[in-house]
Amino acid sequence: MPPLGSTLRVHRPLPGILAFYDGRMDGVRAYSDEPNWLDDGAYSLGVCTYAIVSGGEALVYDTSISLPHARIVRKTLEDAGARNIRVVLSHWHVDHVAGNEVFADCEIIANGLTAQAMHSNRDRLENDNPPIKPLIMPNSTFETELSLKVGDMDVELRHVDIHSHDGTMLILPQRKLMLAGDALEEPITYVAEPKRLEHHLRDLERMATWDIEKILPNHGAENMIVAGGYGAELITATRNYVTKLLRLPHEPELAEQDLRTFAAEDFAAGAISYYAAYESVHARNVSVVLSRQDD
């Protein structure tokens, strides 16, 4: 089994944007042969974290899936001349905060809901497999929106309730570029909060009104990220998928469809690309959406 971080690939999909991608390697596990969140979630599906670099400053968007990964991110930024490094957390989930300790001396920004969720789930995160211990908390919070400057780049942080109630999108308005965390995952969203699907759909509809032309998700196809990201059709495809999930209780025959069939129109249109590992994600999504009716 290769050392943690040794399969990490560093890309420059756009000027001033670094993408740190790992996983989606058939037959390769990063942490353990035993079931664990790192291998069986983030690594198997492919995971990417990002950094914006300009004028000796860097802004890291999520701290990756392990301390070795985070150390590579930090060294890459420092080697690129970044003297002031800040962090933005897209949401509280384990594969987005696992490397926080490497940036403990930096400003770590999150919306208030993310800070609350990390405090509420601290024991769970610190005793997970692998554990995130110590879990380093955000030391700077905002509500709803926050504007920043990274060198000569304008950055906007916007809260969304998609995938997780505490999502933070990072937008470069001058470039019409959005770093989307897990709010937009390709090919399909992972349903983490099934009881909030209606909220997620409303915020997807709100997001569709934003002036965005390119999207870089944390989970997606490496070739698409390297090429500069997805188009706004990824928002539409995600809306279509969530809308169809919400039809399941009244159209139980939809639960029998595999992923290719369930999202056939968006696959055919080229908005999303098929990846076999997401069949199990889709099956789980269907199960949790149907089970919420029994709660």
One Martini backbone bead per residue (centre of mass of N, CA, C, O) as a GRO file, in nm:
protein
  295
    1MET     BB    1   0.094   0.037   0.026
    2PRO     BB    2   0.094   0.350  -0.020
    3PRO     BB    3   0.174   0.631   0.091
    4LEU     BB    4   0.043   0.892   0.212
    5GLY     BB    5   0.027   1.112  -0.075
    6SER     BB    6   0.184   0.962  -0.321
    7THR     BB    7  -0.085   0.997  -0.531
    8LEU     BB    8  -0.072   1.290  -0.557
    9ARG     BB    9  -0.205   1.543  -0.773
   10VAL     BB   10  -0.079   1.837  -0.941
   11HIS     BB   11  -0.269   2.112  -1.061
   12ARG     BB   12  -0.333   2.377  -1.332
   13PRO     BB   13  -0.631   2.469  -1.459
   14LEU     BB   14  -0.570   2.773  -1.371
   15PRO     BB   15  -0.483   3.072  -1.310
   16GLY     BB   16  -0.405   3.055  -0.967
   17ILE     BB   17  -0.485   2.738  -0.971
   18LEU     BB   18  -0.491   2.467  -0.746
   19ALA     BB   19  -0.495   2.101  -0.778
   20PHE     BB   20  -0.563   1.828  -0.541
   21TYR     BB   21  -0.541   1.495  -0.653
   22ASP     BB   22  -0.715   1.187  -0.551
   23GLY     BB   23  -0.768   0.885  -0.676
   24ARG     BB   24  -0.922   0.679  -0.894
   25MET     BB   25  -0.774   0.380  -0.840
   26ASP     BB   26  -0.752   0.081  -0.940
   27GLY     BB   27  -0.677  -0.122  -0.658
   28VAL     BB   28  -0.632   0.133  -0.471
   29ARG     BB   29  -0.512   0.204  -0.145
   30ALA     BB   30  -0.429   0.442   0.122
   31TYR     BB   31  -0.478   0.306   0.430
   32SER     BB   32  -0.675   0.031   0.415
   33ASP     BB   33  -0.824  -0.289   0.394
   34GLU     BB   34  -1.016  -0.179   0.573
   35PRO     BB   35  -1.283  -0.026   0.654
   36ASN     BB   36  -1.305   0.326   0.543
   37TRP     BB   37  -1.352   0.659   0.468
   38LEU     BB   38  -1.112   0.716   0.282
   39ASP     BB   39  -1.136   0.478   0.076
   40ASP     BB   40  -1.472   0.438   0.057
   41GLY     BB   41  -1.490   0.738  -0.040
   42ALA     BB   42  -1.292   0.963  -0.143
   43TYR     BB   43  -1.080   0.782  -0.299
   44SER     BB   44  -1.270   0.614  -0.484
   45LEU     BB   45  -1.410   0.884  -0.613
   46GLY     BB   46  -1.245   1.124  -0.573
   47VAL     BB   47  -1.023   1.398  -0.468
   48CYS     BB   48  -1.041   1.767  -0.432
   49THR     BB   49  -0.829   2.036  -0.373
   50TYR     BB   50  -0.772   2.392  -0.319
   51ALA     BB   51  -0.590   2.686  -0.458
   52ILE     BB   52  -0.519   3.030  -0.419
   53VAL     BB   53  -0.277   3.233  -0.606
   54SER     BB   54  -0.157   3.570  -0.498
   55GLY     BB   55   0.076   3.786  -0.410
   56GLY     BB   56   0.177   3.585  -0.165
   57GLU     BB   57  -0.105   3.446  -0.158
   58ALA     BB   58  -0.329   3.201   0.010
   59LEU     BB   59  -0.624   2.989  -0.060
   60VAL     BB   60  -0.769   2.724   0.106
   61TYR     BB   61  -0.993   2.454  -0.008
   62ASP     BB   62  -0.951   2.257   0.196
   63THR     BB   63  -0.740   1.988   0.374
   64SER     BB   64  -0.814   1.712   0.314
   65ILE     BB   65  -0.751   1.347   0.407
   66SER     BB   66  -0.465   1.432   0.537
   67LEU     BB   67  -0.169   1.526   0.660
   68PRO     BB   68   0.013   1.459   0.415
   69HIS     BB   69  -0.157   1.616   0.216
   70ALA     BB   70  -0.140   1.894   0.358
   71ARG     BB   71   0.168   1.920   0.342
   72ILE     BB   72   0.181   1.936   0.036
   73VAL     BB   73   0.013   2.184   0.004
   74ARG     BB   74   0.189   2.377   0.171
   75LYS     BB   75   0.458   2.337   0.022
   76THR     BB   76   0.361   2.426  -0.255
   77LEU     BB   77   0.288   2.716  -0.168
   78GLU     BB   78   0.563   2.800  -0.052
   79ASP     BB   79   0.723   2.740  -0.318
   80ALA     BB   80   0.532   2.966  -0.469
   81GLY     BB   81   0.543   3.221  -0.240
   82ALA     BB   82   0.365   3.182   0.006
   83ARG     BB   83   0.318   3.382   0.311
   84ASN     BB   84  -0.004   3.387   0.310
   85ILE     BB   85  -0.228   3.160   0.478
   86ARG     BB   86  -0.553   3.044   0.407
   87VAL     BB   87  -0.875   2.902   0.513
   88VAL     BB   88  -1.148   2.713   0.364
   89LEU     BB   89  -1.453   2.565   0.455
   90SER     BB   90  -1.714   2.393   0.302
   91HIS     BB   91  -1.742   2.175   0.543
   92TRP     BB   92  -1.757   1.924   0.810
   93HIS     BB   93  -1.650   1.692   0.673
   94VAL     BB   94  -1.387   1.477   0.704
   95ASP     BB   95  -1.261   1.515   0.395
   96HIS     BB   96  -1.224   1.852   0.468
   97VAL     BB   97  -1.064   1.848   0.780
   98ALA     BB   98  -0.811   1.650   0.818
   99GLY     BB   99  -0.572   1.893   0.765
  100ASN     BB  100  -0.589   2.130   0.977
  101GLU     BB  101  -0.328   2.104   1.154
  102VAL     BB  102  -0.131   2.224   0.933
  103PHE     BB  103  -0.319   2.513   0.974
  104ALA     BB  104  -0.323   2.620   1.280
  105ASP     BB  105  -0.158   2.907   1.215
  106CYS     BB  106  -0.411   2.984   1.060
  107GLU     BB  107  -0.669   3.103   0.898
  108ILE     BB  108  -0.996   2.956   0.967
  109ILE     BB  109  -1.270   2.946   0.755
  110ALA     BB  110  -1.624   2.963   0.846
  111ASN     BB  111  -1.923   2.900   0.891
  112GLY     BB  112  -2.118   2.879   1.168
  113LEU     BB  113  -2.234   2.592   1.102
  114THR     BB  114  -1.964   2.449   1.083
  115ALA     BB  115  -1.866   2.501   1.367
  116GLN     BB  116  -2.103   2.362   1.507
  117ALA     BB  117  -2.070   2.080   1.374
  118MET     BB  118  -1.783   2.025   1.476
  119HIS     BB  119  -1.854   2.036   1.775
  120SER     BB  120  -2.084   1.817   1.772
  121ASN     BB  121  -1.866   1.603   1.605
  122ARG     BB  122  -1.594   1.561   1.747
  123ASP     BB  123  -1.592   1.269   1.853
  124ARG     BB  124  -1.643   1.135   1.581
  125LEU     BB  125  -1.391   1.250   1.430
  126GLU     BB  126  -1.169   1.159   1.652
  127ASN     BB  127  -1.301   0.835   1.621
  128ASP     BB  128  -1.246   0.756   1.357
  129ASN     BB  129  -1.174   0.581   1.029
  130PRO     BB  130  -0.973   0.776   1.054
  131PRO     BB  131  -0.855   0.991   1.276
  132ILE     BB  132  -0.921   1.339   1.391
  133LYS     BB  133  -0.631   1.395   1.589
  134PRO     BB  134  -0.675   1.683   1.625
  135LEU     BB  135  -0.943   1.895   1.597
  136ILE     BB  136  -0.941   2.176   1.401
  137MET     BB  137  -1.081   2.475   1.433
  138PRO     BB  138  -1.226   2.740   1.361
  139ASN     BB  139  -1.118   3.111   1.386
  140SER     BB  140  -1.336   3.199   1.156
  141THR     BB  141  -1.651   3.365   1.099
  142PHE     BB  142  -1.964   3.353   0.912
  143GLU     BB  143  -2.258   3.500   0.749
  144THR     BB  144  -2.364   3.395   0.432
  145GLU     BB  145  -2.130   3.634   0.366
  146LEU     BB  146  -1.793   3.686   0.206
  147SER     BB  147  -1.527   3.913   0.147
  148LEU     BB  148  -1.219   3.881  -0.045
  149LYS     BB  149  -0.856   3.892  -0.071
  150VAL     BB  150  -0.618   3.753  -0.319
  151GLY     BB  151  -0.443   3.970  -0.384
  152ASP     BB  152  -0.601   4.043  -0.701
  153MET     BB  153  -0.839   3.864  -0.590
  154ASP     BB  154  -1.171   3.810  -0.588
  155VAL     BB  155  -1.375   3.686  -0.307
  156GLU     BB  156  -1.659   3.467  -0.251
  157LEU     BB  157  -1.870   3.375   0.019
  158ARG     BB  158  -2.135   3.118   0.019
  159HIS     BB  159  -2.416   3.004   0.151
  160VAL     BB  160  -2.535   2.657   0.147
  161ASP     BB  161  -2.813   2.406   0.116
  162ILE     BB  162  -2.605   2.149   0.010
  163HIS     BB  163  -2.579   1.823   0.126
  164SER     BB  164  -2.516   2.049   0.344
  165HIS     BB  165  -2.623   2.295   0.566
  166ASP     BB  166  -2.295   2.427   0.560
  167GLY     BB  167  -2.226   2.546   0.295
  168THR     BB  168  -1.932   2.670   0.101
  169MET     BB  169  -1.883   2.895  -0.149
  170LEU     BB  170  -1.630   2.968  -0.398
  171ILE     BB  171  -1.591   3.288  -0.561
  172LEU     BB  172  -1.486   3.421  -0.885
  173PRO     BB  173  -1.638   3.674  -1.038
  174GLN     BB  174  -1.439   3.761  -1.272
  175ARG     BB  175  -1.443   3.437  -1.373
  176LYS     BB  176  -1.695   3.265  -1.319
  177LEU     BB  177  -1.603   3.093  -1.054
  178MET     BB  178  -1.658   2.769  -0.880
  179LEU     BB  179  -1.615   2.635  -0.565
  180ALA     BB  180  -1.824   2.341  -0.455
  181GLY     BB  181  -1.743   2.107  -0.316
  182ASP     BB  182  -2.038   1.900  -0.245
  183ALA     BB  183  -2.280   2.041  -0.387
  184LEU     BB  184  -2.111   1.949  -0.647
  185GLU     BB  185  -2.127   1.632  -0.791
  186GLU     BB  186  -1.946   1.387  -1.000
  187PRO     BB  187  -2.241   1.281  -1.113
  188ILE     BB  188  -2.347   1.276  -0.804
  189THR     BB  189  -2.500   1.317  -0.524
  190TYR     BB  190  -2.460   1.298  -0.174
  191VAL     BB  191  -2.684   1.185   0.068
  192ALA     BB  192  -2.661   1.325   0.396
  193GLU     BB  193  -2.963   1.492   0.412
  194PRO     BB  194  -3.266   1.375   0.345
  195LYS     BB  195  -3.456   1.590   0.503
  196ARG     BB  196  -3.315   1.838   0.302
  197LEU     BB  197  -3.385   1.822  -0.004
  198GLU     BB  198  -3.567   2.069  -0.043
  199HIS     BB  199  -3.349   2.271   0.035
  200HIS     BB  200  -3.147   2.193  -0.179
  201LEU     BB  201  -3.324   2.262  -0.422
  202ARG     BB  202  -3.359   2.563  -0.364
  203ASP     BB  203  -3.046   2.624  -0.379
  204LEU     BB  204  -3.008   2.527  -0.668
  205GLU     BB  205  -3.197   2.741  -0.788
  206ARG     BB  206  -3.032   2.980  -0.686
  207MET     BB  207  -2.760   2.905  -0.818
  208ALA     BB  208  -2.868   2.919  -1.119
  209THR     BB  209  -2.859   3.253  -1.103
  210TRP     BB  210  -2.571   3.261  -1.122
  211ASP     BB  211  -2.259   3.391  -1.255
  212ILE     BB  212  -2.169   3.088  -1.397
  213GLU     BB  213  -1.921   2.889  -1.596
  214LYS     BB  214  -1.733   2.751  -1.370
  215ILE     BB  215  -1.663   2.421  -1.212
  216LEU     BB  216  -1.511   2.303  -0.895
  217PRO     BB  217  -1.507   2.005  -0.755
  218ASN     BB  218  -1.421   1.765  -0.509
  219HIS     BB  219  -1.599   1.559  -0.687
  220GLY     BB  220  -1.449   1.421  -0.981
  221ALA     BB  221  -1.311   1.441  -1.283
  222GLU     BB  222  -0.989   1.489  -1.357
  223ASN     BB  223  -1.005   1.586  -1.657
  224MET     BB  224  -1.205   1.819  -1.599
  225ILE     BB  225  -1.032   1.976  -1.400
  226VAL     BB  226  -0.780   2.015  -1.578
  227ALA     BB  227  -0.968   2.168  -1.807
  228GLY     BB  228  -1.140   2.380  -1.591
  229GLY     BB  229  -1.413   2.234  -1.571
  230TYR     BB  230  -1.741   2.285  -1.538
  231GLY     BB  231  -2.045   2.360  -1.622
  232ALA     BB  232  -2.366   2.475  -1.542
  233GLU     BB  233  -2.495   2.186  -1.599
  234LEU     BB  234  -2.436   2.066  -1.316
  235ILE     BB  235  -2.670   2.201  -1.175
  236THR     BB  236  -2.897   2.074  -1.342
  237ALA     BB  237  -2.828   1.777  -1.287
  238THR     BB  238  -2.868   1.796  -0.981
  239ARG     BB  239  -3.160   1.885  -0.987
  240ASN     BB  240  -3.268   1.640  -1.138
  241TYR     BB  241  -3.185   1.428  -0.929
  242VAL     BB  242  -3.334   1.540  -0.680
  243THR     BB  243  -3.615   1.546  -0.804
  244LYS     BB  244  -3.627   1.235  -0.849
  245LEU     BB  245  -3.591   1.147  -0.558
  246LEU     BB  246  -3.864   1.290  -0.464
  247ARG     BB  247  -4.043   1.070  -0.633
  248LEU     BB  248  -4.013   0.786  -0.497
  249PRO     BB  249  -4.268   0.755  -0.304
  250HIS     BB  250  -4.468   0.776  -0.576
  251GLU     BB  251  -4.229   0.608  -0.760
  252PRO     BB  252  -4.104   0.305  -0.691
  253GLU     BB  253  -3.983   0.216  -0.972
  254LEU     BB  254  -3.724   0.400  -0.956
  255ALA     BB  255  -3.561   0.214  -0.750
  256GLU     BB  256  -3.474   0.002  -0.992
  257GLN     BB  257  -3.274   0.197  -1.100
  258ASP     BB  258  -3.000   0.265  -1.230
  259LEU     BB  259  -2.791   0.517  -1.289
  260ARG     BB  260  -2.805   0.528  -1.598
  261THR     BB  261  -3.119   0.551  -1.597
  262PHE     BB  262  -3.186   0.777  -1.391
  263ALA     BB  263  -2.955   0.975  -1.563
  264ALA     BB  264  -2.977   0.958  -1.880
  265GLU     BB  265  -3.007   1.251  -1.993
  266ASP     BB  266  -2.736   1.368  -1.874
  267PHE     BB  267  -2.551   1.169  -2.006
  268ALA     BB  268  -2.638   1.223  -2.304
  269ALA     BB  269  -2.565   1.542  -2.282
  270GLY     BB  270  -2.279   1.563  -2.106
  271ALA     BB  271  -2.300   1.678  -1.808
  272ILE     BB  272  -2.222   1.381  -1.736
  273SER     BB  273  -2.022   1.106  -1.606
  274TYR     BB  274  -1.950   0.784  -1.585
  275TYR     BB  275  -1.910   0.604  -1.260
  276ALA     BB  276  -1.919   0.304  -1.106
  277ALA     BB  277  -1.889   0.387  -0.798
  278TYR     BB  278  -2.185   0.538  -0.806
  279GLU     BB  279  -2.384   0.305  -0.770
  280SER     BB  280  -2.368   0.289  -0.457
  281VAL     BB  281  -2.456   0.576  -0.407
  282HIS     BB  282  -2.731   0.555  -0.539
  283ALA     BB  283  -2.844   0.322  -0.368
  284ARG     BB  284  -2.820   0.478  -0.103
  285ASN     BB  285  -2.994   0.719  -0.173
  286VAL     BB  286  -3.255   0.565  -0.216
  287SER     BB  287  -3.270   0.443   0.069
  288VAL     BB  288  -3.271   0.712   0.240
  289VAL     BB  289  -3.519   0.838   0.107
  290LEU     BB  290  -3.720   0.611   0.179
  291SER     BB  291  -3.661   0.601   0.495
  292ARG     BB  292  -3.769   0.889   0.570
  293GLN     BB  293  -4.075   0.800   0.568
  294ASP     BB  294  -4.036   0.626   0.852
  295ASP     BB  295  -3.966   0.863   1.071
   0.00000   0.00000   0.00000
